[in-house]
Structure formats: C-alpha cells, structure tokens
Amino acid sequence: MADDFPLSDINDASYDQPPAWWQRHANLLWSAGVFIATVVLTVLAFPPSRTPEFAYAFAVPALFWAYLRPSFRLYAWTVLGAQAVAWTILFGWLHNVTIGGLVLLGPFIGAWIGSWFLAARWALPRMIGQSTSTRLLVMFGLAGLWVVGEWTRTWVLSGFPWMPLAATQWQRMTILQIAAFTGAGGVSFVLIAMNLGFTAYAHRLIREGRHGLGKRSQEFFAAMFLLVICVATQLQETFNRRQFTVPLGRIAFVQPYIAQDIKWDNTKGPAILEVLETLTLAASATKPDLILWPEATTPWAVKGDPEMRAWVETLVNRAGAPLVLGSIARQPSASDPTQEDWLNAVFVVDPVNGLQPHFYAKRKLVPFGEYVPLRPLLGWLGKFVPIGGDFLRGTDPAPLQVSVHDRPLAVGALLCYEDIFPHLSRESVQAGADLLVVNTNNGWFGEGGAAYQHASNAVLRAVETRRPLLRCGNGGWSGWVDEFGSIRAVLTRDRVTGEISTENTKTTETGTVYFRGTQTVSVTADARWIGKQSFYVRHGDWFILACALLAAGGFALIRTVPPAKPSSS
C-alpha cells in the first residue's frame, strides 16, 4: 500500500509549520533591539559615565542592521528616536534651567547625529561584494561624513558643538594625541572607523559565513591601523616628557559655589562678597603665584562700578597675589554715549597696580542667556536675559598679561562654553597665549553630569593647542589639564571628612566636585611647547576639508551601485 501513495506525491506545503511569533515580527524585534542597544551604549560612552570604551562600539548595532537593508522608514524612526532619547538623557541636567530647552535640544542634537546613520543605511548594503579598495574608501567616507557633521554643529543656529564623539575619550589620553594635528575631529574619525570596522567584521563572520582566511575583514584591519597610529603618536609625543617639565607657578582655585537664585539679587551682594573674601584670604595663606575666580563672580561690575573695583583691588592687595576673575564690564556705548554696553569679561587685578586696563570680552555669547537672537522677532524673550538686554560680543582674542615670578605670563581667556568651540582657543594661542584659562559659572545646571561633560571639551582644547588649561568653576569642575590631555588635578571634597584634595578625577563614592572651597596646585608646562604652536593651531581645520573630500569620494564611487538584496532578518 505504501507504494500506491509515494511520499513525493504529497504536497509538502501542507506540512509547513506556521512561522513562529519572532519570525513574523523579526523587523520589529530588530528595531527594538537596535533602539535599546543604541540608547544604552551611547549614554554609557559619554560622560559622566566612566566607560569610554563603549564609544568604539556604540554604533555597531545600528550599522549591522543597516547591512541587512531593513525598511528605510523603520530604520530612520529607530535610529533617530534612539539618538533623540540618548541625547535627552545626556542633557538631563538642563531640567535645572529649562524643561522646554531639554525637550527641544535633546531631540534636535539626536536628530542631527542620527542623520549620519541614514547615510550609513544607504551606503553599507552597497559595499557588500565590492572590492577591498571600494569598501575602504566608502568606510573612510562615512567616517569623514561623521566629522563633517560634527563640524557643522559649531556654526549651525549659532553653534553648539557640545561633546563631539572625541570627548568620550577625555580620560584616555592615548588616543587623543592625534588632535594636535587634526583637531578633535581626528579622534572622532578613528572612533567611527572602529565602529565600522567591528561591524564589517561581524557581518563577514555572521552573515557572509566566511571561513579560514576569508574571515579576515580589511575594514577592521584598516580601523586598527588608524588606532595604532594614535598609539604611536602618543608614544612619540609623550615619551620621557617629565624631563621637559618646567614650573609655571602655584595656582589657587577659588570655587565660591554661589547659588544662581541669589547671584543677581542686589540684596545678597554683601553676602557674596563675604564668601569671596573668606575664600580668597584662605587661598592667599598658601602663598600662590596666581588666584583664579570663576565667571561673573562679583555681584556688581568691576569695570563701571568704582566701589566694586575698589573692593576687589583692596582684597587683592591683602592677598598679595594677582587675580584673574570673571565679572561684568560696563562702558559707554560706541554708537550712543548716553547708553551703556555690557560685556561678560575676564580681568586681571594686580596687588600693586590694581585693575589692569586691558580685559577680555566674551566672543561667543549664549543665545537667550546673554543675548536674544532675531530680536525684532523674539525681542519679548529679552526679559529672560539676566541684564534685561543684550551683552556686547567681544572680538579680540589677545591674551591677558599676568606677572608670575617677575616674568610675564600670557593668559588666553575663555568664558564658560567658549571652550567647546575649537577655533576660539586656537585664535587665543595664535595671539600668543602661554596657557588657557576657562572661567565658568556652571551653577545653573545642578550637580548632575554637566560639569564633567563641559570639562571633557576642555581636555580636547588642551591637546589641540598644546597648552596647559586651567578651569575654574563656580561650583565645580575646577582643576588643570596639561598639554597632552592628562588631567593633573581636580578639586574634590570628601563628603564624609570634608577634606579637599586634587587627586585627578577618580572621585570615590564619597567624593564630589560640587562644593564651596579653595585649593592651590602646582602647574607645570612642557618646555618643548613653550612659544611653539601645534600643527592644528598653525593650519586649522584642514582635516575637515579632507573629510569632506573623502565623503564626496565615497558617495561618487558607489552612488550607481545597487544595494545588495534584502537579507532575511
């Protein structure tokens, strides 16, 4: 009987098992997995998290999925949404100032960054089966496109290049040294190349099923070669550097931690001055060569208010050391002498000669914090600017002259978030700065991750310019970074004992950078870089142009190549 009904005559389709639930919803599962992984890895890569190694793989889940050619719409919603959520989490400290700003800025930056993944979604499926040279050029083109995207953040809508990918490595100086040649974009380029290399390797092993020598991924080896270049640069630039160390002086950091709700209250002015006096005289007891105050320290203008000027000059004379402080300058308007211009400024007060006539005026003002953009349209928002009007923007990067050990020291001043703009610090060094000083009033942002994120940008500026960088904050992070990005000292207070130390940034569970206090540290310089400019300072953003050419070349190479057929996922 079995011969009368051969199995070959039976319709096999009738025995097909219905697809499992995970097979029917594979695309949505991919989307959910990529979304969660991207959010988690992105947040863990950036400060205040202390796991920068995730920056080498934060994009791998989304890039691997791009190789499989999922629906463009689903992919776009996934990666744009993931970046929007991740950056909203990273900007969480903004809730201390504005919920509306947090809700708008996080998704905006996330969408800006997420748009790069859409380019990767278009390019990666077209790389499959191409020659090694084609795949490498496309990989470098995508890395270059990432760098160009970061550069656009320095100027679009006034600019907000907060935490480029390179900032994830602010505590890993080994990879940072290339920034002295390329700017921070070179570090971001290597990190993105590593993400692309890891992804290509994973695709070769998992999806292409290669065996033996065929498993090798040229993209991965090319990315590793870039990483080796970074390590070699680190060895060359920092080998035996201790023998070139020369002292710059003993610097006292005064961290007054003045709450923002009283900073602009005239009735609280005397109490603020009392705090400044107490801390400054305590700092002077350590015999510093220079004292630093943060941004907008005094309750009234040092330039424009004779009583405020006299008070500061008297205090500095008692302290016996020059003071670099942030304060307001009021001066007659050049366009209308009957009106006053207000400037956010940095001053030098000498214990003998008093307030120096030359001061630094902030060149990059904060929109809606120090001026109202498009005032004819948005002038009603002026009530939210502390002075009720617009600050005047400075234009001169010339350094301030301070006498230390009877020799002049040229201080390149940067105010608050100016240190996130590479061209400003570069201009300061081109103008002759021996070191960079960042005075910042970060008390607006609470005790979350803002201070660490802000400081990560400052580390990049030190490496790019090969200048020591000192940072004095109202509430923290205060400390100094050497020419190679090594964080040499950070003011930290133990919450239990109250003891203030300067032990790098390895804050214990009981330690905090947010406190009121002062500490004096010895700052040094590398003799090889005194009076010498780095390649990046001399040549500027040449690497941005190179990245743009790479991106254009990669696009031109594969724009006519059809993508590989969709892979079952």
C-alpha positions as CSV (number, residue, x, y, z in Angstrom):
1,M,0.0,0.0,0.0
2,A,2.9,2.3,0.7
3,D,3.9,2.1,-3.0
4,D,0.5,3.2,-4.1
5,F,1.0,6.6,-2.3
6,P,4.5,7.7,-2.8
7,L,5.6,10.5,-0.4
8,S,6.8,12.5,-3.4
9,D,3.2,13.0,-4.5
10,I,2.2,14.6,-1.2
11,N,2.1,18.4,-1.2
12,D,4.9,19.3,1.1
13,A,3.3,22.8,1.7
14,S,0.6,21.1,3.7
15,Y,3.1,20.1,6.2
16,D,4.8,23.6,6.5
17,Q,4.8,24.9,10.1
18,P,3.4,28.4,10.5
19,P,6.2,30.9,11.2
20,A,6.9,31.5,14.9
21,W,6.0,34.7,16.5
22,W,9.6,36.0,16.5
23,Q,9.8,35.3,12.8
24,R,6.6,37.1,12.0
25,H,7.8,40.2,13.9
26,A,11.5,40.0,13.1
27,N,11.7,43.5,11.8
28,L,10.1,45.0,14.9
29,L,12.3,42.9,17.2
30,W,15.4,44.2,15.3
31,S,14.1,47.7,15.7
32,A,13.5,47.3,19.4
33,G,16.9,45.7,20.0
34,V,18.8,48.3,18.0
35,F,16.9,51.1,19.7
36,I,17.7,49.8,23.2
37,A,21.3,48.9,22.5
38,T,22.0,52.3,20.8
39,V,20.5,54.3,23.6
40,V,22.4,52.4,26.3
41,L,25.7,52.3,24.5
42,T,25.6,56.0,23.6
43,V,24.8,57.1,27.1
44,L,27.5,54.8,28.6
45,A,30.1,56.1,26.1
46,F,29.8,59.8,27.1
47,P,30.5,61.5,30.4
48,P,29.5,61.5,33.2
49,S,29.7,57.7,32.7
50,R,33.2,56.3,33.1
51,T,33.1,53.7,30.4
52,P,34.5,55.5,27.3
53,E,35.4,52.1,25.7
54,F,31.7,51.9,24.6
55,A,32.5,54.6,22.1
56,Y,34.3,52.0,20.0
57,A,31.1,50.1,19.5
58,F,28.1,52.4,20.3
59,A,27.1,52.4,16.6
60,V,27.6,48.7,15.8
61,P,24.0,47.5,16.4
62,A,22.5,50.1,14.1
63,L,25.3,49.7,11.5
64,F,25.0,45.9,11.5
65,W,21.2,46.2,10.9
66,A,21.9,48.6,8.1
67,Y,23.8,45.9,6.3
68,L,20.6,43.8,6.3
69,R,18.8,46.6,4.4
70,P,15.7,46.9,6.6
71,S,12.8,49.2,5.6
72,F,14.3,52.7,5.4
73,R,11.3,54.2,7.2
74,L,11.6,51.8,10.1
75,Y,15.4,52.2,10.3
76,A,15.0,56.0,10.3
77,W,12.5,56.0,13.1
78,T,14.6,53.6,15.1
79,V,18.0,55.4,14.9
80,L,16.6,58.9,15.0
81,G,14.5,58.0,18.0
82,A,17.3,56.3,19.8
83,Q,19.7,59.2,19.4
84,A,16.9,61.6,20.5
85,V,16.4,59.6,23.6
86,A,20.1,59.2,24.3
87,W,20.9,62.8,24.0
88,T,17.9,63.9,26.0
89,I,19.2,61.6,28.8
90,L,22.7,63.1,28.4
91,F,21.3,66.6,28.6
92,G,19.2,65.7,31.6
93,W,20.9,68.4,33.7
94,L,19.1,71.0,31.6
95,H,16.0,70.4,33.7
96,N,17.5,72.6,36.3
97,V,17.2,75.6,33.9
98,T,14.5,74.8,31.4
99,I,12.3,71.8,30.7
100,G,11.4,73.2,27.3
101,G,15.1,73.6,26.4
102,L,15.7,70.0,27.4
103,V,12.7,68.7,25.4
104,L,13.9,70.6,22.3
105,L,17.7,70.4,22.4
106,G,18.0,66.6,23.1
107,P,15.9,65.5,20.1
108,F,17.5,68.2,17.9
109,I,21.0,67.1,18.6
110,G,19.9,63.5,18.4
111,A,18.3,64.0,15.0
112,W,21.4,65.9,13.8
113,I,23.7,63.0,14.8
114,G,21.1,60.3,13.8
115,S,21.0,61.6,10.2
116,W,24.5,60.1,9.7
117,F,23.1,56.7,10.3
118,L,20.7,57.2,7.4
119,A,23.7,57.8,5.2
120,A,25.2,54.6,6.5
121,R,21.9,52.7,5.8
122,W,22.2,53.9,2.2
123,A,25.9,53.1,1.8
124,L,26.6,49.8,3.7
125,P,24.4,47.5,1.7
126,R,26.2,48.8,-1.5
127,M,29.5,47.8,0.0
128,I,28.7,44.1,0.0
129,G,30.6,42.2,-2.6
130,Q,32.7,45.2,-3.7
131,S,36.5,45.3,-4.0
132,T,38.6,46.0,-1.0
133,S,39.6,49.4,-2.2
134,T,36.0,50.4,-2.8
135,R,34.9,49.2,0.7
136,L,37.7,51.0,2.4
137,L,37.1,54.3,0.6
138,V,33.4,54.1,1.5
139,M,34.2,53.3,5.1
140,F,36.6,56.3,5.3
141,G,34.0,58.4,3.5
142,L,31.4,57.6,6.2
143,A,33.9,58.4,8.9
144,G,34.7,61.6,7.2
145,L,31.0,62.4,6.9
146,W,30.6,62.0,10.7
147,V,33.4,64.5,11.2
148,V,31.9,67.0,8.8
149,G,28.6,66.6,10.7
150,E,30.3,67.4,14.0
151,W,31.9,70.4,12.4
152,T,28.5,71.8,11.2
153,R,27.4,71.8,14.9
154,T,30.0,74.6,15.5
155,W,28.1,77.1,13.5
156,V,24.5,76.0,12.6
157,L,22.0,78.0,14.6
158,S,24.8,79.9,16.4
159,G,26.6,76.6,17.1
160,F,26.5,74.1,19.9
161,P,29.3,71.5,19.4
162,W,28.8,70.1,22.9
163,M,30.6,66.8,23.4
164,P,31.8,65.5,20.0
165,L,32.5,61.8,19.9
166,A,36.1,62.6,20.7
167,A,35.0,63.9,24.1
168,T,34.2,60.4,25.2
169,Q,38.0,59.8,25.5
170,W,38.7,62.7,27.7
171,Q,40.2,60.4,30.4
172,R,42.0,58.2,27.8
173,M,44.9,60.4,26.6
174,T,46.4,57.6,24.5
175,I,44.0,58.2,21.6
176,L,43.9,62.0,22.0
177,Q,47.3,63.0,20.8
178,I,46.3,63.0,17.1
179,A,44.1,66.0,17.9
180,A,47.3,68.2,18.0
181,F,47.5,67.5,14.2
182,T,43.9,67.1,13.1
183,G,41.8,68.7,15.8
184,A,39.3,66.7,17.8
185,G,37.8,65.5,14.5
186,G,40.7,63.1,14.0
187,V,39.8,61.3,17.2
188,S,36.1,61.1,16.2
189,F,37.2,59.8,12.8
190,V,39.2,56.9,14.4
191,L,36.3,56.0,16.7
192,I,33.8,55.9,13.9
193,A,36.2,53.9,11.8
194,M,36.5,51.4,14.6
195,N,32.7,51.1,14.8
196,L,32.5,50.5,11.1
197,G,35.4,48.0,11.2
198,F,33.8,46.0,14.0
199,T,30.5,45.9,12.1
200,A,32.1,44.8,8.9
201,Y,34.0,42.0,10.7
202,A,30.8,40.9,12.4
203,H,28.9,40.9,9.1
204,R,31.6,38.9,7.5
205,L,31.5,36.2,10.2
206,I,27.8,36.1,10.9
207,R,26.0,36.9,7.6
208,E,28.5,36.0,4.9
209,G,29.6,32.8,6.6
210,R,33.3,33.2,5.6
211,H,35.8,30.5,6.7
212,G,39.5,30.4,7.0
213,L,41.4,33.4,5.7
214,G,38.2,34.6,4.2
215,K,37.0,35.6,7.6
216,R,39.5,38.5,7.6
217,S,38.0,41.9,7.3
218,Q,40.1,44.6,5.6
219,E,37.8,47.2,7.1
220,F,38.6,46.0,10.6
221,F,42.3,45.9,9.9
222,A,42.3,49.4,8.4
223,A,40.5,50.8,11.5
224,M,43.0,49.0,13.7
225,F,45.8,50.6,11.7
226,L,44.4,54.0,12.5
227,L,44.3,53.1,16.2
228,V,47.9,52.0,16.0
229,I,48.8,55.4,14.5
230,C,47.1,57.1,17.6
231,V,49.1,54.9,20.0
232,A,52.4,55.6,18.0
233,T,51.6,59.3,18.2
234,Q,51.1,59.1,21.9
235,L,54.5,57.3,22.4
236,Q,56.3,59.9,20.2
237,E,54.7,63.0,21.8
238,T,54.8,61.9,25.4
239,F,57.9,59.7,25.7
240,N,60.1,60.9,28.6
241,R,58.2,64.1,28.8
242,R,58.9,64.5,32.5
243,Q,62.4,65.7,31.8
244,F,61.0,68.6,29.9
245,T,58.7,69.8,32.7
246,V,59.2,73.3,33.9
247,P,57.1,75.1,36.6
248,L,54.6,77.7,35.7
249,G,53.6,78.6,39.2
250,R,51.3,77.8,42.1
251,I,47.7,78.5,41.2
252,A,44.9,78.9,43.7
253,F,41.4,78.0,42.6
254,V,38.6,79.7,44.4
255,Q,35.3,77.9,44.0
256,P,32.6,80.0,45.7
257,Y,29.5,78.0,44.7
258,I,27.1,80.9,44.7
259,A,23.5,79.8,44.1
260,Q,22.0,81.2,40.9
261,D,18.9,82.4,42.6
262,I,20.9,84.9,44.6
263,K,23.6,85.8,42.2
264,W,21.7,88.6,40.5
265,D,19.9,89.7,43.7
266,N,21.4,93.0,44.9
267,T,20.3,92.4,48.4
268,K,22.5,89.3,48.5
269,G,25.6,91.2,47.2
270,P,27.3,91.7,50.6
271,A,26.9,88.0,51.5
272,I,28.6,87.1,48.2
273,L,31.5,89.4,48.8
274,E,31.9,87.9,52.2
275,V,32.2,84.5,50.7
276,L,34.8,85.7,48.1
277,E,36.8,87.5,50.8
278,T,36.9,84.5,53.1
279,L,37.9,82.0,50.4
280,T,40.5,84.4,48.8
281,L,42.3,85.1,52.0
282,A,42.3,81.4,52.8
283,A,43.9,80.8,49.4
284,S,46.4,83.5,49.9
285,A,47.7,81.7,53.1
286,T,49.1,79.0,50.8
287,K,51.3,81.7,49.0
288,P,50.1,81.2,45.5
289,D,51.5,82.9,42.5
290,L,48.1,83.5,40.9
291,I,44.5,83.3,42.1
292,L,41.6,82.3,39.9
293,W,37.9,83.2,40.3
294,P,35.1,81.8,38.1
295,E,32.9,83.7,35.6
296,A,30.7,86.6,36.7
297,T,31.9,86.3,40.2
298,T,31.2,89.7,41.7
299,P,27.6,90.9,42.3
300,W,28.4,94.3,40.6
301,A,30.6,95.3,37.6
302,V,34.3,95.5,38.3
303,K,34.6,97.9,35.4
304,G,31.9,100.5,35.6
305,D,31.3,100.4,39.4
306,P,34.0,102.3,41.3
307,E,33.1,100.8,44.7
308,M,33.2,97.3,43.3
309,R,36.6,97.9,41.7
310,A,38.0,99.4,44.9
311,W,36.8,96.5,46.9
312,V,38.4,93.9,44.6
313,E,41.7,95.9,44.4
314,T,41.9,96.1,48.2
315,L,41.3,92.4,48.6
316,V,43.9,91.5,46.0
317,N,46.4,93.8,47.8
318,R,45.7,92.0,51.0
319,A,46.1,88.6,49.3
320,G,49.4,89.6,47.8
321,A,48.9,87.7,44.5
322,P,47.4,88.7,41.2
323,L,43.9,87.7,40.5
324,V,42.2,86.6,37.3
325,L,38.4,86.9,37.6
326,G,35.3,86.9,35.6
327,S,33.0,89.9,36.1
328,I,30.9,92.4,34.1
329,A,32.2,95.4,32.2
330,R,30.0,98.4,31.8
331,Q,31.2,101.1,29.4
332,P,29.7,103.9,27.3
333,S,28.3,102.6,24.0
334,A,30.3,103.4,20.9
335,S,27.2,104.0,19.0
336,D,25.4,106.1,21.6
337,P,27.5,107.5,24.5
338,T,24.3,108.1,26.5
339,Q,23.8,104.4,26.7
340,E,25.9,101.6,28.3
341,D,27.3,98.5,26.7
342,W,27.6,95.4,29.0
343,L,30.2,92.8,28.4
344,N,30.8,89.4,30.0
345,A,34.6,89.7,30.7
346,V,37.7,88.5,32.3
347,F,40.0,90.9,34.2
348,V,43.4,90.9,35.8
349,V,43.9,92.6,39.1
350,D,47.5,93.2,40.3
351,P,48.2,93.5,44.0
352,V,50.3,96.7,43.3
353,N,48.9,98.2,40.2
354,G,45.2,97.3,40.7
355,L,42.8,96.6,37.8
356,Q,44.6,96.3,34.5
357,P,43.1,98.4,31.7
358,H,43.1,95.5,29.1
359,F,40.4,92.9,29.7
360,Y,39.0,90.0,27.7
361,A,35.4,90.2,26.5
362,K,33.5,87.0,25.7
363,R,33.5,86.3,21.9
364,K,30.7,83.6,21.8
365,L,27.6,84.6,23.6
366,V,24.9,82.2,24.8
367,P,21.6,82.6,22.9
368,F,18.8,83.6,25.2
369,G,21.2,83.7,28.1
370,E,23.4,86.7,27.1
371,Y,21.5,88.0,24.0
372,V,18.3,87.4,22.1
373,P,18.8,86.3,18.5
374,L,16.5,87.8,15.9
375,R,15.5,90.5,18.4
376,P,12.9,92.1,16.1
377,L,11.0,88.8,16.1
378,L,11.9,87.4,19.5
379,G,12.6,90.6,21.5
380,W,9.9,89.7,24.0
381,L,12.3,87.0,25.3
382,G,14.7,89.7,26.5
383,K,13.1,89.5,29.9
384,F,14.8,86.1,30.4
385,V,18.3,87.6,29.8
386,P,19.8,88.5,33.3
387,I,20.5,92.1,32.4
388,G,17.3,92.5,30.5
389,G,19.1,93.3,27.3
390,D,21.9,92.0,25.1
391,F,25.6,91.7,26.1
392,L,28.0,93.1,23.6
393,R,30.1,90.5,21.9
394,G,33.9,90.7,22.2
395,T,36.2,90.3,19.2
396,D,39.8,90.4,20.5
397,P,41.5,87.1,21.4
398,A,44.6,88.9,22.7
399,P,45.8,87.2,26.0
400,L,45.9,88.9,29.4
401,Q,49.3,89.6,30.8
402,V,50.0,88.4,34.4
403,S,53.2,88.7,36.3
404,V,54.3,85.4,37.8
405,H,57.8,85.1,39.4
406,D,58.6,88.6,38.0
407,R,58.0,87.4,34.4
408,P,55.0,87.9,32.2
409,L,52.6,85.1,31.6
410,A,50.2,85.4,28.7
411,V,46.7,84.0,29.7
412,G,44.4,83.0,26.9
413,A,40.9,83.6,28.5
414,L,37.8,81.6,27.6
415,L,34.5,82.2,29.2
416,C,32.1,79.4,30.0
417,Y,31.1,77.4,27.0
418,E,33.6,79.1,24.7
419,D,35.9,76.1,25.3
420,I,33.6,73.9,23.2
421,F,34.5,75.9,20.1
422,P,37.9,74.8,18.8
423,H,38.6,78.0,16.8
424,L,38.4,80.3,19.8
425,S,41.2,78.5,21.7
426,R,43.2,78.3,18.5
427,E,42.9,82.0,18.0
428,S,44.0,82.7,21.6
429,V,47.1,80.6,21.1
430,Q,47.8,82.3,17.7
431,A,47.6,85.6,19.6
432,G,50.4,84.4,21.9
433,A,48.7,82.7,24.9
434,D,51.1,80.6,27.1
435,L,48.2,78.8,28.7
436,L,44.4,78.7,28.6
437,V,42.1,79.7,31.5
438,V,38.4,78.8,31.4
439,N,36.3,80.8,33.9
440,T,32.8,79.4,34.1
441,N,29.6,79.9,36.0
442,N,28.1,76.4,35.9
443,G,25.9,76.8,39.0
444,W,22.8,76.9,36.7
445,F,23.0,73.2,35.9
446,G,22.9,71.5,39.3
447,E,25.1,68.6,40.4
448,G,24.5,66.2,37.6
449,G,26.7,65.4,34.6
450,A,27.1,69.0,33.2
451,A,30.4,69.8,34.8
452,Y,32.0,66.6,33.6
453,Q,30.6,66.9,30.1
454,H,31.8,70.5,30.0
455,A,35.3,69.6,31.2
456,S,35.6,66.9,28.6
457,N,35.6,69.6,25.9
458,A,38.3,71.5,27.7
459,V,40.6,68.5,27.6
460,L,40.3,68.4,23.8
461,R,41.3,72.1,23.6
462,A,44.4,71.5,25.7
463,V,45.6,68.7,23.4
464,E,44.7,70.6,20.2
465,T,46.7,73.7,21.2
466,R,49.4,72.0,23.3
467,R,48.8,74.5,26.1
468,P,48.1,73.8,29.8
469,L,44.5,74.6,30.5
470,L,43.2,75.8,33.9
471,R,39.5,75.6,34.6
472,C,37.8,77.5,37.5
473,G,34.1,76.8,38.0
474,N,31.6,78.4,40.3
475,G,30.5,75.0,41.7
476,G,33.0,72.6,40.0
477,W,34.8,71.1,37.9
478,S,37.9,73.1,38.8
479,G,41.4,71.9,38.0
480,W,44.0,71.8,35.3
481,V,44.9,69.7,32.3
482,D,48.4,69.5,30.7
483,E,49.4,69.9,27.1
484,F,48.8,66.2,26.4
485,G,45.3,66.0,27.9
486,S,46.4,64.4,31.2
487,I,44.1,65.6,33.9
488,R,46.6,66.6,36.6
489,A,44.4,68.0,39.3
490,V,40.7,68.4,40.1
491,L,39.3,69.9,43.2
492,T,37.4,67.2,45.0
493,R,35.9,67.2,48.5
494,D,35.1,64.1,50.6
495,R,31.5,64.2,51.7
496,V,32.3,62.4,54.9
497,T,35.5,64.1,56.1
498,G,35.2,67.4,54.3
499,E,38.8,67.1,53.1
500,I,39.6,68.8,49.8
501,S,42.0,67.0,47.5
502,T,43.2,67.3,43.9
503,E,43.6,63.6,43.1
504,N,42.8,63.6,39.3
505,T,39.2,62.8,38.6
506,K,38.9,59.4,40.2
507,T,36.3,60.6,42.6
508,T,35.3,58.0,45.1
509,E,31.7,57.3,46.1
510,T,32.0,59.8,48.9
511,G,33.8,62.4,46.8
512,T,32.3,65.3,44.9
513,V,33.5,68.2,42.7
514,Y,30.5,70.3,43.7
515,F,31.4,72.3,46.8
516,R,32.5,75.7,48.2
517,G,36.2,75.9,48.9
518,T,39.7,76.6,47.6
519,Q,42.8,74.7,46.8
520,T,46.3,75.5,45.5
521,V,48.1,73.3,43.0
522,S,51.5,73.5,41.2
523,V,51.1,73.9,37.5
524,T,53.8,73.0,35.0
525,A,54.5,73.3,31.3
526,D,56.3,71.2,28.8
527,A,59.4,73.2,27.7
528,R,59.2,71.8,24.2
529,W,55.9,73.6,23.6
530,I,56.6,77.0,25.2
531,G,56.3,79.5,22.4
532,K,55.6,76.8,19.8
533,Q,52.3,76.2,18.0
534,S,50.9,72.8,17.3
535,F,50.2,71.7,13.7
536,Y,46.4,72.2,14.3
537,V,46.9,75.8,15.6
538,R,49.0,76.7,12.6
539,H,46.9,75.0,9.9
540,G,43.4,75.0,11.4
541,D,40.6,72.8,10.1
542,W,42.4,71.2,7.2
543,F,41.2,67.8,8.3
544,I,37.6,68.9,7.9
545,L,38.2,69.6,4.3
546,A,40.0,66.2,3.9
547,C,37.0,64.5,5.5
548,A,34.6,66.3,3.1
549,L,36.6,65.1,0.2
550,L,36.6,61.6,1.5
551,A,32.8,61.7,2.0
552,A,32.3,63.1,-1.5
553,G,34.6,60.5,-3.0
554,G,32.9,57.6,-1.2
555,F,29.5,58.8,-2.4
556,A,30.7,59.2,-6.0
557,L,32.2,55.7,-6.0
558,I,29.0,53.8,-5.1
559,R,26.2,56.1,-6.0
560,T,25.4,54.0,-9.1
561,V,26.0,50.7,-7.3
562,P,22.7,48.9,-6.5
563,P,22.4,47.7,-2.9
564,A,22.5,44.0,-2.1
565,K,19.2,42.2,-1.9
566,P,17.4,42.5,1.4
567,S,18.6,39.9,3.9
568,S,16.1,37.9,5.8
569,S,16.1,39.2,9.4
